[in-house]
């Protein structure tokens, strides 16, 4: 893996909002951690031995790149109070979120739509498998928290639902 590929990986992780990504190949181990307080990604590239002995890994290169802030901060106190009456639907898996069944179709749900248990909310692609994410609650969609065609993490909030 060359330096340009590592830099592209850093940019992808910064855009995705992931807090940590680990990539291990035959002779290279890469860890990318994003720290929100400094808005930096730190990439550590380590050479792993090819033999049977596994000594402590030593860093070969360290690249730091400053990323743009992922989201602007709003008044956190007021938004937490407003959101406390809503149910948050979270991602059950890691993958790429799609809000449409196919590119030429409309979104499964929009803000203001009423949903019931079992309704398909979105699709998350993981390892070339398309998993329909069904609602476990009934209510009205208040807010969509994840963009179409974007990477999502396990337990990442996707939708806010008003159960009343």
ABEGO torsion letter per residue (X at the ends): XBAAAAAAAAAAAAAAGBABBBBBBAABBBBBBBBAAAGBBBBBBBBBBABABBBBBBBABBBBBBBBBABBBBBAAAAAAAAAABBBBBBABBEBBBABABAABBBABBBGBBBBBGBBABBBBBGGBBBBBBBABBEBBABBABBBGBBBBBGBBABBBBAX
